[in-house]
Amino acid sequence: MVYYFKTRPEAGDYTIFMGLDNYESEKLIKYDFPKDVWFHVDKMPSAHVFLRLHKGQTFDDIPKVVLEDCA
């Protein structure tokens, strides 16, 4: 099952998706949108986390509190 979360109210209206294992992560990768940003811990097994950006938004526009919610 793929999980999804909403960020804290003070962070704005963002949706975060997470796959708990490699099968769920593959589903997320297969169906991600071009404006999705994904995060993964380097060189360790962990979940893939996807952040759905708002229209016209870039990585540099992501508020720090949203990045903290993705961590």
C-alpha positions as CSV (number, residue, x, y, z in Angstrom):
1,M,0.0,0.0,0.0
2,V,1.3,3.5,-0.9
3,Y,0.8,6.0,1.9
4,Y,0.1,9.7,1.5
5,F,0.2,12.5,3.9
6,K,-0.6,16.2,4.0
7,T,2.0,18.6,5.3
8,R,1.5,20.6,8.5
9,P,-1.0,23.4,8.1
10,E,1.7,26.1,8.5
11,A,3.7,24.5,5.7
12,G,0.9,25.0,3.1
13,D,-1.1,22.6,1.1
14,Y,1.3,19.9,-0.1
15,T,0.8,16.1,-0.5
16,I,3.6,13.7,0.3
17,F,3.6,10.1,-1.0
18,M,5.6,7.2,0.4
19,G,6.3,3.6,-0.5
20,L,7.4,1.4,2.3
21,D,9.2,-1.2,0.3
22,N,10.8,-1.5,-3.1
23,Y,7.6,-2.7,-4.8
24,E,5.6,0.2,-3.6
25,S,8.4,2.6,-4.5
26,E,8.5,1.2,-8.0
27,K,4.7,1.9,-8.3
28,L,5.4,5.5,-7.3
29,I,8.2,5.9,-9.7
30,K,6.1,4.4,-12.5
31,Y,3.2,6.8,-12.0
32,D,4.9,9.9,-10.8
33,F,4.2,13.3,-12.3
34,P,6.9,15.5,-13.9
35,K,6.4,18.0,-11.1
36,D,7.0,15.4,-8.4
37,V,10.2,15.6,-6.4
38,W,11.5,12.4,-4.9
39,F,13.7,11.8,-1.9
40,H,15.7,8.8,-0.8
41,V,18.4,8.2,1.7
42,D,21.7,7.6,0.0
43,K,23.4,4.2,0.3
44,M,20.8,2.8,2.7
45,P,17.6,0.9,2.4
46,S,14.7,3.3,3.0
47,A,11.4,4.4,1.6
48,H,11.0,6.6,-1.4
49,V,9.3,9.9,-0.6
50,F,7.6,11.9,-3.3
51,L,6.5,15.5,-2.9
52,R,3.8,16.8,-5.3
53,L,4.8,20.4,-6.2
54,H,2.3,23.1,-7.0
55,K,1.9,24.2,-10.7
56,G,4.9,26.3,-11.7
57,Q,6.8,25.6,-8.6
58,T,10.5,24.5,-8.6
59,F,12.6,22.7,-6.1
60,D,14.1,26.0,-4.9
61,D,10.6,27.2,-4.1
62,I,9.9,24.5,-1.5
63,P,9.6,25.9,2.0
64,K,12.0,24.5,4.6
65,V,9.1,23.2,6.8
66,V,7.9,21.1,3.8
67,L,11.3,19.6,3.3
68,E,11.3,18.8,7.1
69,D,8.0,17.0,6.7
70,C,9.5,14.9,3.8
71,A,12.4,13.9,6.0
